[in-house]
Amino acid sequence: MNEKGVTTSYDHGDPSLRTGHGGLTIWALQKMAQEKRFKELDDLFSNGLTMNALPVGYAAGAAARVLDVDNKPIAEALDHLTGRNWRGKVFFTSNSKRVSEGRNRMRESLLRANSPIVPMAKFVTRLLDSHPLAPGVISNVVILNYADVRTRPYVQERALSMVPVYDVQVAVRGQYGPVFVGKTWLGKYDKQGEFTASHPDRLIAWYFLDFNDDAIREQRKNHWDGSDEDLLDPIPHLDN
């Protein structure tokens, strides 16, 4: 806030959001989640930046599942979204700065360790001023709705359609530019595609996204296993 009731909003390329060496990266945030430093993550989430538009393009991703699940199929589905088979997301371009869709960057086959990373697990994304799952957050938020997750007959998509999840993320300053700190809930979707969390006070995972080119380069250099990736080129445009 620069004055009472007046919120500063930022473009994704604003140089003031790039902290430089020693700043937050998605891998530092993942380590915080793995070390159960949830108070620090909640502080970041609650005090994020208000952005002028949805992010666009490829994002490097890192995540940590934080809820133990006894149900094996559910646990496996969640691991697909938070483990090494998941590499981030891609957000499509759109006529609207506040509504678009995208895909997750996931391994094509769970049976072949060297299968490529492909775009799958469709989501609709919106930039909202606030959301009931994020009370007390001072910034706007980006939501990801997976009510219609299927794109092709992927096993992972079938599993995720049976384990409905919902994401809310906020932007914070990072080493390479804005980084998104995200929370994932388990719940259900109604026939209109509206989500209700099973336990609003209980996360199943934290995830972190960085759309900056330097983060993609670092992912390729230091956090990659040699897998090929089927890239969307050009990135699809949502004509809305």
QUIQUI-V596702 format. One record per backbone hydrogen bond with DSSP energy under -1.0 kcal/mol. CO is the residue of the C=O (numbers start at 0). NH is the residue of the N-H. If there is no record, write none. Layout:
co->{CO;CO}
nh->{NH;NH}
This chain:
co->{2;5;5;9;10;13;14;16;19;23;24;25;26;27;28;29;30;31;32;35;36;37;38;39;40;41;45;49;56;58;59;61;63;70;71;72;73;74;75;77;78;82;84;86;87;88;89;90;92;96;97;99;100;101;102;103;104;105;111;115;116;117;119;122;123;124;125;127;130;133;140;141;142;143;144;148;151;153;154;155;156;163;165;166;167;168;169;170;171;173;174;178;179;180;181;182;183;183;184;185;187;189;193;195;198;203;203;204;205;206;207;208;209;211;212;213;214;215;216;217;218;227;235;237;237}
nh->{5;1;2;51;13;16;17;173;22;174;28;29;30;31;32;33;34;36;35;37;40;41;42;43;44;45;137;9;90;88;209;207;205;74;75;76;77;78;79;81;82;85;106;60;104;58;102;56;237;53;126;124;91;122;89;119;86;117;114;107;229;105;103;101;144;99;142;140;133;136;127;168;125;166;123;121;153;157;158;159;160;186;184;143;182;141;180;48;178;18;19;171;208;169;206;167;203;204;165;197;195;192;189;187;201;65;66;183;63;181;61;179;59;215;216;217;218;219;220;221;222;116;92;94;239}
